[in-house]
Protein backbone atom coordinates (compact mmCIF):
# COMPACT_ATOMS: atom_id res chain seq x y z
CA UNK A 1 0.00 0.00 0.00
CA UNK A 2 1.38 3.40 -0.94
CA UNK A 3 2.05 5.75 1.96
CA UNK A 4 0.32 9.16 1.86
CA UNK A 5 1.17 12.22 3.94
CA UNK A 6 0.97 16.01 4.16
CA UNK A 7 3.61 18.70 3.65
CA UNK A 8 4.53 20.44 6.92
CA UNK A 9 7.74 22.26 5.91
CA UNK A 10 9.34 23.55 2.70
CA UNK A 11 12.96 24.71 2.51
CA UNK A 12 13.99 25.15 -1.11
CA UNK A 13 14.32 21.68 -2.65
CA UNK A 14 13.78 20.05 0.79
CA UNK A 15 10.20 19.17 1.72
CA UNK A 16 9.22 17.57 5.05
CA UNK A 17 6.02 15.51 5.15
CA UNK A 18 4.29 13.78 8.05
CA UNK A 19 2.11 10.66 8.00
CA UNK A 20 4.74 8.72 6.01
CA UNK A 21 5.39 5.92 8.52
CA UNK A 22 4.87 3.16 5.91
CA UNK A 23 7.32 4.70 3.42
CA UNK A 24 10.96 3.57 3.09
CA UNK A 25 14.27 5.37 2.70
CA UNK A 26 15.00 6.35 -0.93
CA UNK A 27 11.38 5.78 -2.03
CA UNK A 28 10.30 7.97 -4.92
CA UNK A 29 7.38 10.25 -4.00
CA UNK A 30 5.02 12.60 -5.82
CA UNK A 31 4.46 15.96 -4.12
CA UNK A 32 1.27 18.06 -4.42
CA UNK A 33 -1.28 18.20 -7.24
CA UNK A 34 1.55 19.19 -9.59
CA UNK A 35 3.03 15.69 -9.00
CA UNK A 36 6.59 16.94 -8.48
CA UNK A 37 9.05 14.05 -8.31
CA UNK A 38 11.14 13.61 -5.16
CA UNK A 39 13.05 11.05 -3.10
CA UNK A 40 13.00 10.33 0.64
CA UNK A 41 16.46 10.96 2.09
CA UNK A 42 15.74 10.92 5.84
CA UNK A 43 13.09 9.40 8.15
CA UNK A 44 12.17 10.46 11.73
CA UNK A 45 9.19 8.52 13.03
CA UNK A 46 6.39 9.28 10.60
CA UNK A 47 8.19 12.34 9.22
CA UNK A 48 9.99 12.01 5.91
CA UNK A 49 12.52 14.52 4.55
CA UNK A 50 12.20 14.58 0.76
CA UNK A 51 14.59 16.08 -1.78
CA UNK A 52 12.47 17.31 -4.68
CA UNK A 53 14.02 17.14 -8.14
CA UNK A 54 11.93 20.02 -9.48
CA UNK A 55 11.34 23.67 -8.62
CA UNK A 56 9.30 23.94 -5.36
CA UNK A 57 8.18 27.59 -5.63
CA UNK A 58 4.43 27.94 -5.05
CA UNK A 59 4.19 24.82 -2.87
CA UNK A 60 2.32 25.23 0.42
CA UNK A 61 1.97 23.27 3.64
CA UNK A 62 -0.88 20.81 3.83
CA UNK A 63 -0.41 19.58 0.25
CA UNK A 64 -0.50 15.84 -0.39
CA UNK A 65 2.57 13.63 -0.68
CA UNK A 66 2.27 10.11 -2.06
CA UNK A 67 4.99 7.44 -2.03
CA UNK A 68 5.27 5.18 -5.08
CA UNK A 69 6.81 2.43 -2.93
CA UNK A 70 9.75 2.07 -5.32
CA UNK A 71 13.31 3.41 -5.16
CA UNK A 72 14.63 5.87 -7.76
CA UNK A 73 15.20 3.61 -10.78
CA UNK A 74 16.19 3.92 -14.43
CA UNK A 75 14.75 2.16 -17.46
CA UNK A 76 17.43 0.10 -19.20
CA UNK A 77 16.74 -1.03 -22.75
CA UNK A 78 17.03 -0.10 -26.45
CA UNK A 79 16.80 3.65 -27.05
CA UNK A 80 19.34 4.82 -24.48
CA UNK A 81 22.09 5.42 -27.06
CA UNK A 82 21.80 8.78 -28.78
CA UNK A 83 19.35 10.09 -26.17
CA UNK A 84 19.69 13.21 -24.05
CA UNK A 85 18.28 12.81 -20.53
CA UNK A 86 18.04 15.11 -17.54
CA UNK A 87 19.41 14.05 -14.12
CA UNK A 88 16.47 11.73 -13.37
CA UNK A 89 16.36 10.10 -16.85
CA UNK A 90 13.57 12.15 -18.37
CA UNK A 91 14.17 12.44 -22.15
CA UNK A 92 14.61 16.14 -22.89
CA UNK A 93 13.67 15.86 -26.59
CA UNK A 94 10.34 14.20 -25.70
CA UNK A 95 9.63 16.77 -22.96
CA UNK A 96 10.28 19.54 -25.50
CA UNK A 97 7.57 18.10 -27.75
CA UNK A 98 5.15 18.13 -24.82
CA UNK A 99 5.87 21.52 -23.23
CA UNK A 100 8.18 23.54 -25.53
CA UNK A 101 11.68 24.87 -24.84
CA UNK A 102 11.17 25.48 -21.10
CA UNK A 103 10.99 22.52 -18.74
CA UNK A 104 7.64 22.44 -16.94
CA UNK A 105 7.07 20.99 -13.49
CA UNK A 106 5.42 17.64 -12.93
CA UNK A 107 5.73 16.54 -16.56
CA UNK A 108 5.61 12.73 -16.81
CA UNK A 109 7.23 11.22 -19.90
CA UNK A 110 8.54 7.62 -20.11
CA UNK A 111 12.35 7.43 -20.27
CA UNK A 112 12.38 5.07 -23.27
CA UNK A 113 10.23 5.80 -26.31
CA UNK A 114 7.16 3.55 -26.19
CA UNK A 115 6.06 4.13 -29.80
CA UNK A 116 9.31 3.02 -31.50
CA UNK A 117 9.58 -0.54 -32.86
CA UNK A 118 12.77 -2.56 -32.38
CA UNK A 119 13.80 -5.67 -34.33
CA UNK A 120 14.37 -8.47 -31.80
CA UNK A 121 16.36 -11.57 -32.76
CA UNK A 122 16.25 -14.32 -30.09
CA UNK A 123 19.42 -16.21 -29.13
CA UNK A 124 17.70 -18.85 -26.95
CA UNK A 125 14.95 -21.36 -27.74
CA UNK A 126 12.03 -22.88 -25.86
CA UNK A 127 13.25 -25.33 -23.21
CA UNK A 128 16.63 -23.61 -22.64
CA UNK A 129 17.59 -23.01 -19.02
CA UNK A 130 18.58 -19.39 -18.30
CA UNK A 131 19.92 -17.51 -15.27
CA UNK A 132 20.12 -13.80 -14.41
CA UNK A 133 22.47 -12.04 -16.83
CA UNK A 134 22.03 -14.48 -19.73
CA UNK A 135 21.44 -12.92 -23.16
CA UNK A 136 18.04 -14.00 -24.60
CA UNK A 137 18.32 -11.99 -27.82
CA UNK A 138 19.71 -8.92 -29.56
CA UNK A 139 18.39 -5.64 -30.96
CA UNK A 140 20.43 -3.47 -33.41
CA UNK A 141 20.19 -0.24 -31.38
CA UNK A 142 22.34 1.80 -33.76
CA UNK A 143 24.60 0.90 -36.71
CA UNK A 144 27.44 0.53 -34.19
CA UNK A 145 25.83 -0.89 -31.04
CA UNK A 146 24.20 -4.33 -30.88
CA UNK A 147 21.99 -4.19 -27.78
CA UNK A 148 21.91 -7.46 -25.84
CA UNK A 149 18.61 -8.18 -24.05
CA UNK A 150 19.53 -9.84 -20.76
CA UNK A 151 17.54 -11.80 -18.18
CA UNK A 152 17.10 -9.48 -15.15
CA UNK A 153 19.22 -10.42 -12.14
CA UNK A 154 17.53 -12.83 -9.74
CA UNK A 155 15.41 -14.60 -12.39
CA UNK A 156 16.36 -18.24 -13.09
CA UNK A 157 14.26 -20.78 -14.96
CA UNK A 158 13.32 -22.37 -18.29
CA UNK A 159 12.28 -20.52 -21.46
CA UNK A 160 8.57 -21.28 -22.03
CA UNK A 161 8.01 -18.91 -24.96
CA UNK A 162 10.28 -16.70 -27.08
CA UNK A 163 9.18 -14.39 -29.91
CA UNK A 164 10.90 -12.91 -32.94
CA UNK A 165 10.04 -9.77 -34.89
CA UNK A 166 9.45 -6.08 -34.22
CA UNK A 167 8.34 -4.99 -30.77
CA UNK A 168 7.89 -1.92 -28.58
CA UNK A 169 10.17 -1.78 -25.52
CA UNK A 170 7.30 -2.71 -23.18
CA UNK A 171 6.01 -5.66 -25.24
CA UNK A 172 6.56 -9.19 -23.85
CA UNK A 173 9.18 -11.04 -25.93
CA UNK A 174 9.93 -13.97 -23.61
CA UNK A 175 8.17 -15.97 -20.88
CA UNK A 176 10.34 -17.80 -18.33
CA UNK A 177 9.00 -20.55 -16.06
CA UNK A 178 10.56 -20.03 -12.61
CA UNK A 179 10.02 -21.72 -9.25
CA UNK A 180 7.69 -18.86 -8.29
CA UNK A 181 5.63 -19.04 -11.50
CA UNK A 182 5.86 -17.46 -14.93
CA UNK A 183 7.81 -14.24 -15.54
CA UNK A 184 7.22 -12.11 -18.62
CA UNK A 185 10.27 -10.31 -19.99
CA UNK A 186 10.10 -7.22 -22.21
CA UNK A 187 12.93 -5.41 -24.03
CA UNK A 188 13.70 -3.23 -20.99
CA UNK A 189 14.27 -3.69 -17.27
CA UNK A 190 14.44 -1.33 -14.30
CA UNK A 191 17.28 -0.95 -11.85
CA UNK A 192 17.60 1.25 -8.69
CA UNK A 193 20.28 3.88 -9.34
CA UNK A 194 21.87 3.88 -5.88
CA UNK A 195 22.70 0.17 -6.01
CA UNK A 196 25.58 -1.09 -8.14
CA UNK A 197 24.64 -3.79 -10.65
CA UNK A 198 26.03 -7.19 -9.56
CA UNK A 199 28.71 -9.12 -11.44
CA UNK A 200 30.39 -12.51 -11.15
CA UNK A 201 34.01 -11.46 -10.61
CA UNK A 202 36.18 -8.34 -10.61
CA UNK A 203 39.43 -8.54 -12.58
CA UNK A 204 42.72 -6.70 -12.29
CA UNK A 205 42.85 -3.63 -14.58
CA UNK A 206 45.92 -4.45 -16.69
CA UNK A 207 44.98 -3.08 -20.16
CA UNK A 208 45.30 0.64 -20.94
CA UNK A 209 42.39 2.75 -22.13
CA UNK A 210 44.16 4.15 -25.21
CA UNK A 211 43.11 7.78 -25.74
CA UNK A 212 45.44 9.08 -28.46
CA UNK A 213 46.40 11.96 -26.12
CA UNK A 214 50.18 11.75 -25.71
CA UNK A 215 50.50 13.15 -22.19
CA UNK A 216 47.88 10.62 -21.03
CA UNK A 217 48.94 7.49 -22.91
CA UNK A 218 52.67 7.95 -22.40
CA UNK A 219 53.15 9.63 -19.02
CA UNK A 220 49.93 9.12 -17.04
CA UNK A 221 47.93 6.20 -18.50
CA UNK A 222 44.53 5.04 -17.25
CA UNK A 223 43.58 1.35 -17.31
CA UNK A 224 40.33 0.02 -18.77
CA UNK A 225 38.12 -0.21 -15.72
CA UNK A 226 40.20 2.46 -13.95
CA UNK A 227 39.30 5.76 -12.31
CA UNK A 228 40.85 9.16 -12.98
CA UNK A 229 40.33 12.72 -11.78
CA UNK A 230 40.95 15.96 -13.70
CA UNK A 231 41.12 18.82 -11.19
CA UNK A 232 41.86 22.28 -12.46
CA UNK A 233 40.95 25.95 -12.11
CA UNK A 234 38.54 27.84 -14.34
CA UNK A 235 39.66 27.99 -17.99
CA UNK A 236 42.39 25.35 -17.72
CA UNK A 237 40.72 22.94 -20.15
CA UNK A 238 38.87 20.31 -18.07
CA UNK A 239 35.87 20.15 -20.40
CA UNK A 240 37.92 20.12 -23.64
CA UNK A 241 40.13 17.34 -22.21
CA UNK A 242 37.02 15.30 -21.38
CA UNK A 243 35.61 15.95 -24.86
CA UNK A 244 38.87 14.69 -26.38
CA UNK A 245 38.74 11.55 -24.25
CA UNK A 246 35.08 11.00 -25.16
CA UNK A 247 35.89 11.33 -28.88
CA UNK A 248 39.08 9.30 -29.06
CA UNK A 249 39.23 6.82 -26.16
CA UNK A 250 39.05 3.17 -27.19
CA UNK A 251 35.64 2.63 -25.61
CA UNK A 252 32.57 1.07 -27.23
CA UNK A 253 30.11 3.28 -25.31
CA UNK A 254 30.48 6.82 -23.93
CA UNK A 255 28.26 8.13 -21.11
CA UNK A 256 28.72 11.89 -20.64
CA UNK A 257 27.22 13.52 -17.52
CA UNK A 258 27.06 17.31 -17.48
CA UNK A 259 26.50 17.69 -13.74
CA UNK A 260 25.81 21.31 -12.81
CA UNK A 261 27.80 22.62 -15.77
CA UNK A 262 27.11 25.91 -17.56
CA UNK A 263 24.23 25.72 -20.00
CA UNK A 264 26.35 27.01 -22.91
CA UNK A 265 28.95 24.25 -22.34
CA UNK A 266 26.26 21.58 -22.48
CA UNK A 267 24.89 23.28 -25.61
CA UNK A 268 28.34 22.90 -27.20
CA UNK A 269 28.31 19.19 -26.35
CA UNK A 270 24.77 18.72 -27.69
CA UNK A 271 25.58 20.57 -30.92
CA UNK A 272 29.06 19.12 -31.39
CA UNK A 273 28.61 15.41 -30.63
CA UNK A 274 25.97 14.65 -33.33
CA UNK A 275 28.22 16.27 -35.96
CA UNK A 276 31.41 14.52 -34.86
CA UNK A 277 32.44 11.52 -36.90
CA UNK A 278 33.49 8.59 -34.75
CA UNK A 279 37.11 7.87 -35.82
CA UNK A 280 36.72 4.16 -35.06
CA UNK A 281 33.58 3.54 -37.15
CA UNK A 282 33.10 6.52 -39.49
CA UNK A 283 29.57 7.08 -38.11
CA UNK A 284 28.23 9.89 -35.91
CA UNK A 285 29.69 9.85 -32.39
CA UNK A 286 26.14 10.03 -30.98
CA UNK A 287 25.59 6.45 -32.22
CA UNK A 288 27.56 5.21 -29.21
CA UNK A 289 26.93 8.03 -26.73
CA UNK A 290 24.42 8.66 -23.94
CA UNK A 291 24.19 12.27 -22.72
CA UNK A 292 22.87 13.35 -19.32
CA UNK A 293 22.40 17.11 -19.13
CA UNK A 294 21.88 18.69 -15.73
CA UNK A 295 22.86 22.34 -16.12
CA UNK A 296 23.59 24.72 -13.28
CA UNK A 297 20.18 26.41 -13.56
CA UNK A 298 18.28 23.12 -13.13
CA UNK A 299 17.07 22.17 -9.61
CA UNK A 300 20.11 21.47 -7.44
CA UNK A 301 18.84 18.17 -5.98
CA UNK A 302 18.72 16.56 -9.44
CA UNK A 303 22.52 16.94 -9.69
CA UNK A 304 22.85 14.38 -6.93
CA UNK A 305 20.75 11.89 -8.90
CA UNK A 306 22.43 12.58 -12.27
CA UNK A 307 25.75 10.86 -11.47
CA UNK A 308 23.93 7.75 -10.21
CA UNK A 309 21.65 7.69 -13.27
CA UNK A 310 24.70 7.92 -15.55
CA UNK A 311 26.75 5.23 -13.84
CA UNK A 312 23.79 2.79 -13.73
CA UNK A 313 23.33 3.16 -17.51
CA UNK A 314 27.10 2.66 -17.92
CA UNK A 315 27.03 -0.51 -15.77
CA UNK A 316 24.18 -1.89 -17.92
CA UNK A 317 26.30 -1.66 -21.09
CA UNK A 318 29.31 -3.00 -19.19
CA UNK A 319 27.20 -6.08 -18.34
CA UNK A 320 26.68 -6.67 -22.07
CA UNK A 321 30.46 -7.05 -22.43
CA UNK A 322 31.24 -3.58 -23.76
CA UNK A 323 34.07 -1.24 -22.80
CA UNK A 324 32.36 1.86 -21.37
CA UNK A 325 33.90 5.24 -20.52
CA UNK A 326 31.96 7.58 -18.24
CA UNK A 327 32.78 11.30 -18.07
CA UNK A 328 31.41 13.21 -15.05
CA UNK A 329 31.75 16.97 -15.43
CA UNK A 330 31.97 17.98 -12.67
CA UNK A 331 31.85 16.15 -9.35
CA UNK A 332 32.46 19.45 -7.50
CA UNK A 333 29.00 20.70 -8.55
CA UNK A 334 27.58 17.38 -7.35
CA UNK A 335 29.34 17.86 -3.99
CA UNK A 336 27.88 21.38 -3.79
CA UNK A 337 24.40 19.87 -4.17
CA UNK A 338 25.21 17.45 -1.32
CA UNK A 339 26.36 20.40 0.80
CA UNK A 340 23.19 22.37 0.13
CA UNK A 341 20.90 19.44 0.97
CA UNK A 342 22.96 18.62 4.08
CA UNK A 343 22.64 22.23 5.25
CA UNK A 344 18.86 22.19 4.77
CA UNK A 345 18.67 18.92 6.75
CA UNK A 346 20.58 20.74 9.54
CA UNK A 347 23.25 18.03 9.66
CA UNK A 348 26.56 18.66 11.42
CA UNK A 349 28.88 20.16 8.75
CA UNK A 350 32.37 18.82 8.01
CA UNK A 351 35.24 20.64 6.23
CA UNK A 352 34.13 23.87 4.51
CA UNK A 353 30.47 23.01 5.17
CA UNK A 354 30.51 19.76 3.16
CA UNK A 355 28.74 16.85 4.88
CA UNK A 356 30.83 14.41 6.90
CA UNK A 357 29.90 11.63 4.46
CA UNK A 358 31.31 13.42 1.38
CA UNK A 359 34.29 11.01 1.11
CA UNK A 360 32.17 7.87 1.41
CA UNK A 361 29.65 9.12 -1.20
CA UNK A 362 32.47 9.87 -3.65
CA UNK A 363 33.97 6.44 -2.98
CA UNK A 364 30.60 4.71 -3.57
CA UNK A 365 30.41 6.43 -6.95
CA UNK A 366 33.99 5.77 -8.14
CA UNK A 367 34.08 2.19 -6.79
CA UNK A 368 31.40 1.21 -9.30
CA UNK A 369 34.09 1.37 -12.01
CA UNK A 370 36.03 -1.78 -12.85
CA UNK A 371 36.85 -4.61 -15.22
CA UNK A 372 34.45 -7.46 -14.52
CA UNK A 373 33.09 -10.82 -15.63
CA UNK A 374 29.33 -10.23 -15.96
CA UNK A 375 26.61 -12.44 -14.52
CA UNK A 376 25.31 -15.15 -16.84
CA UNK A 377 26.34 -18.52 -18.27
CA UNK A 378 28.85 -17.10 -20.78
CA UNK A 379 32.02 -15.40 -19.57
CA UNK A 380 31.36 -11.86 -20.82
CA UNK A 381 34.08 -9.40 -19.87
CA UNK A 382 33.11 -5.74 -19.64
CA UNK A 383 34.91 -2.63 -18.41
CA UNK A 384 33.69 0.65 -16.96
CA UNK A 385 36.25 3.47 -16.72
CA UNK A 386 35.26 6.63 -14.81
CA UNK A 387 36.87 10.02 -15.44
CA UNK A 388 35.65 12.77 -13.12
CA UNK A 389 36.41 16.47 -13.46
CA UNK A 390 36.87 18.44 -10.24
CA UNK A 391 36.49 22.24 -10.16
CA UNK A 392 38.22 23.42 -6.97
CA UNK A 393 37.44 27.07 -6.09
CA UNK A 394 40.40 29.19 -7.15
CA UNK A 395 42.22 26.08 -8.38
CA UNK A 396 43.18 25.14 -4.81
CA UNK A 397 43.29 21.32 -4.71
CA UNK A 398 43.71 21.30 -0.92
CA UNK A 399 39.92 21.78 -0.64
CA UNK A 400 37.82 18.80 0.56
CA UNK A 401 36.34 17.54 -2.76
CA UNK A 402 39.76 17.35 -4.48
CA UNK A 403 41.38 15.72 -1.47
CA UNK A 404 38.58 13.17 -1.01
CA UNK A 405 38.76 12.35 -4.73
CA UNK A 406 42.55 11.92 -4.68
CA UNK A 407 42.24 9.36 -1.89
CA UNK A 408 40.04 7.22 -4.18
CA UNK A 409 41.33 7.57 -7.75
CA UNK A 410 44.56 6.10 -9.10
CA UNK A 411 45.19 8.63 -11.89
CA UNK A 412 45.54 12.36 -11.28
CA UNK A 413 45.73 14.68 -14.28
CA UNK A 414 46.42 18.01 -12.58
CA UNK A 415 45.60 20.93 -14.86
CA UNK A 416 47.73 24.04 -14.44
CA UNK A 417 46.47 27.56 -15.11
CA UNK A 418 50.06 28.76 -15.87
CA UNK A 419 50.34 26.21 -18.69
CA UNK A 420 46.90 27.24 -19.96
CA UNK A 421 47.97 30.93 -19.99
CA UNK A 422 51.05 29.90 -22.01
CA UNK A 423 48.64 28.20 -24.48
CA UNK A 424 50.15 24.81 -23.67
CA UNK A 425 47.28 22.34 -24.08
CA UNK A 426 46.39 19.88 -22.71
CA UNK A 427 47.52 21.86 -19.64
CA UNK A 428 48.32 18.73 -17.60
CA UNK A 429 51.22 19.50 -15.27
CA UNK A 430 53.78 16.68 -15.62
CA UNK A 431 55.39 17.47 -12.24
CA UNK A 432 52.23 17.17 -10.11
CA UNK A 433 50.26 14.52 -12.05
CA UNK A 434 50.64 10.79 -11.54
CA UNK A 435 49.28 7.38 -12.56
CA UNK A 436 49.38 4.37 -10.25
CA UNK A 437 48.46 2.07 -13.15
CA UNK A 438 51.75 2.56 -15.04
CA UNK A 439 53.57 -0.45 -13.53
CA UNK A 440 50.65 -2.88 -13.93
CA UNK A 441 50.29 -1.82 -17.60
CA UNK A 442 54.00 -2.34 -18.37
CA UNK A 443 53.48 -5.96 -19.45
CA UNK A 444 50.75 -4.93 -21.93
CA UNK A 445 52.97 -2.22 -23.47
CA UNK A 446 55.89 -4.67 -23.73
CA UNK A 447 53.72 -7.26 -25.52
CA UNK A 448 51.61 -4.97 -27.71
CA UNK A 449 53.75 -1.91 -28.52
CA UNK A 450 57.47 -2.34 -27.77
CA UNK A 451 59.81 -3.25 -24.95
CA UNK A 452 61.27 0.26 -25.40
CA UNK A 453 58.00 1.97 -24.35
CA UNK A 454 58.43 1.88 -20.56
CA UNK A 455 62.18 2.68 -20.79
CA UNK A 456 61.46 5.72 -23.00
CA UNK A 457 58.66 6.84 -20.67
CA UNK A 458 60.97 6.58 -17.63
CA UNK A 459 63.65 8.65 -19.40
CA UNK A 460 61.10 11.32 -20.39
CA UNK A 461 59.93 11.62 -16.77
CA UNK A 462 63.52 11.84 -15.51
CA UNK A 463 64.48 14.56 -18.03
CA UNK A 464 61.38 16.64 -17.14
CA UNK A 465 62.14 16.38 -13.41
CA UNK A 466 65.80 17.26 -14.00
CA UNK A 467 64.71 20.30 -16.01
CA UNK A 468 62.63 21.56 -13.06
CA UNK A 469 65.72 21.38 -10.80
CA UNK A 470 67.97 23.03 -13.40
CA UNK A 471 65.48 25.88 -13.84
CA UNK A 472 65.93 26.75 -10.16
CA UNK A 473 69.71 26.95 -10.68
CA UNK A 474 69.27 29.09 -13.81
CA UNK A 475 67.04 31.52 -11.87
CA UNK A 476 69.79 31.94 -9.27
CA UNK A 477 72.99 32.10 -11.34
CA UNK A 478 72.00 32.17 -15.01
CA UNK A 479 72.20 29.75 -17.95
CA UNK A 480 75.93 30.28 -18.49
CA UNK A 481 76.72 28.50 -15.21
CA UNK A 482 75.31 25.19 -16.54
CA UNK A 483 77.59 22.55 -18.03
CA UNK A 484 77.19 21.61 -21.71
CA UNK A 485 75.54 18.33 -20.64
CA UNK A 486 72.94 20.13 -18.51
CA UNK A 487 72.24 22.69 -21.24
CA UNK A 488 71.56 19.82 -23.64
CA UNK A 489 69.20 18.32 -21.05
CA UNK A 490 67.31 21.66 -20.93
CA UNK A 491 67.04 21.63 -24.74
CA UNK A 492 65.75 18.02 -24.75
CA UNK A 493 63.18 18.87 -22.06
CA UNK A 494 61.99 21.81 -24.17
CA UNK A 495 61.61 19.44 -27.11
CA UNK A 496 59.56 17.02 -24.95
CA UNK A 497 57.32 19.84 -23.73
CA UNK A 498 56.78 21.68 -27.01
CA UNK A 499 56.95 18.84 -29.54
CA UNK A 500 55.54 15.87 -27.61
CA UNK A 501 53.33 17.01 -24.71
CA UNK A 502 51.77 19.99 -26.51
CA UNK A 503 48.91 18.64 -28.64
CA UNK A 504 46.37 20.54 -30.74
CA UNK A 505 42.83 19.25 -30.18
CA UNK A 506 41.57 21.07 -33.29
CA UNK A 507 44.29 19.93 -35.72
CA UNK A 508 43.04 17.12 -37.97
CA UNK A 509 46.25 15.04 -37.61
CA UNK A 510 47.59 16.09 -34.21
CA UNK A 511 44.27 15.59 -32.39
CA UNK A 512 44.94 11.82 -32.16
CA UNK A 513 48.28 9.99 -32.04
CA UNK A 514 48.52 6.20 -32.22
CA UNK A 515 50.78 4.36 -29.76
CA UNK A 516 53.20 3.46 -32.59
CA UNK A 517 53.56 7.10 -33.60
CA UNK A 518 53.97 8.13 -29.95
CA UNK A 519 56.84 5.62 -29.64
CA UNK A 520 58.46 7.02 -32.80
CA UNK A 521 58.21 10.56 -31.38
CA UNK A 522 59.81 9.46 -28.09
CA UNK A 523 62.60 7.65 -29.92
CA UNK A 524 63.40 10.62 -32.19
CA UNK A 525 63.71 13.01 -29.23
CA UNK A 526 65.81 10.55 -27.19
CA UNK A 527 67.98 9.56 -30.18
CA UNK A 528 68.74 13.23 -30.82
CA UNK A 529 69.57 13.68 -27.11
CA UNK A 530 71.94 10.67 -27.07
CA UNK A 531 73.71 11.45 -30.33
CA UNK A 532 73.95 15.15 -29.49
CA UNK A 533 75.54 14.17 -26.16
CA UNK A 534 78.21 12.19 -28.06
CA UNK A 535 78.77 15.13 -30.43
CA UNK A 536 79.23 17.56 -27.53
CA UNK A 537 81.70 15.20 -25.84
CA UNK A 538 83.67 15.28 -29.15
CA UNK A 539 83.81 19.07 -29.08
CA UNK A 540 80.60 20.23 -30.76
CA UNK A 541 79.10 23.49 -29.47
CA UNK A 542 75.76 23.23 -27.61
CA UNK A 543 74.32 26.28 -29.40
CA UNK A 544 75.14 24.80 -32.80
CA UNK A 545 73.63 21.43 -31.80
CA UNK A 546 70.44 23.13 -30.56
CA UNK A 547 70.07 25.09 -33.82
CA UNK A 548 70.36 22.13 -36.22
CA UNK A 549 67.68 22.04 -38.94
CA UNK A 550 66.65 18.48 -38.02
CA UNK A 551 65.25 19.68 -34.68
CA UNK A 552 62.51 21.60 -36.48
CA UNK A 553 61.66 18.45 -38.46
CA UNK A 554 61.45 16.39 -35.23
CA UNK A 555 59.05 19.01 -33.87
CA UNK A 556 56.86 18.76 -36.99
CA UNK A 557 56.76 14.94 -36.93
CA UNK A 558 53.49 15.10 -34.95
CA UNK A 559 51.76 16.58 -38.02
CA UNK A 560 52.80 13.62 -40.24
CA UNK A 561 49.87 11.39 -41.18
CA UNK A 562 49.85 7.93 -39.58
CA UNK A 563 50.49 5.97 -42.79
CA UNK A 564 53.64 8.03 -43.57
CA UNK A 565 55.23 7.75 -40.11
CA UNK A 566 57.40 4.65 -40.82
CA UNK A 567 59.21 6.25 -43.76
CA UNK A 568 59.52 9.64 -42.05
CA UNK A 569 60.94 8.05 -38.87
CA UNK A 570 63.67 6.24 -40.84
CA UNK A 571 64.48 9.39 -42.79
CA UNK A 572 64.72 11.61 -39.68
CA UNK A 573 66.83 9.02 -37.80
CA UNK A 574 69.39 9.17 -40.65
CA UNK A 575 69.23 12.98 -40.78
CA UNK A 576 69.97 13.26 -37.04
CA UNK A 577 73.16 11.19 -37.45
CA UNK A 578 74.31 12.91 -40.64
CA UNK A 579 73.76 16.51 -39.38
CA UNK A 580 75.55 15.80 -36.09
CA UNK A 581 78.45 14.09 -37.92
CA UNK A 582 78.75 17.12 -40.21
CA UNK A 583 78.88 19.37 -37.16
CA UNK A 584 81.60 17.25 -35.51
CA UNK A 585 83.68 17.26 -38.73
CA UNK A 586 83.27 21.04 -39.02
CA UNK A 587 84.46 21.51 -35.41
CA UNK A 588 87.47 19.25 -36.05
CA UNK A 589 88.39 21.22 -39.18
Buried (B, 14 or more C-beta within 10 A) or exposed (E): EEBBBEBBEBBBBBBBBBBBEBBBEBBBBBBBEBBBBBBBBBBEEBBBBBBBBBBBEEBEEEBBBBBBBEBBBBBBBBBBBBBBBBBBBBBBEBBBEEEEEEBEBEBEBBBBBEEEEBEBEBEBEEEBEBBBBBBBBBBBBBEBBEBBBBBBBEBBBEBBEBEEEEBBBEBEBBBBBBEEEEBEBBBBBEBBBBBBBBBEEEBEBBBBBBBBBBBBBBBBBBBBBBBBBBBBBEEBBBBBBBBBBBBBBBBBBBBBBBBBBEEEBBEBBBEEBBEBEBEBBEEBBBBBBBBBBBBBEBBBBBBBBBBBBBBBBBBBBBBBBBBBBBBBBBBBBBBBBBBBBBBBBEBEEBBEEBBEBBBEBBBBBBEBBBBBBBBBEEEBBBBBBBBBBBBBEEBEBEBBBBBBBBEBBBBBBBBBBEBBEEEBBBBBBBEEBBBEBBEBBBEBBEEEBBEBBBEBBEBBBEBBEBBEEBEEEBEEEEEEEBEBEBBBBBBBBBBBBEBBBBBEBEEEEBBBBBBBBBBBBBBBBBBBBEBBBEBBEBEBBBEBBBEBEBBEBBBEBBEBEEEEBEEBBEEBBEBBBEBBBEBBEEBEE
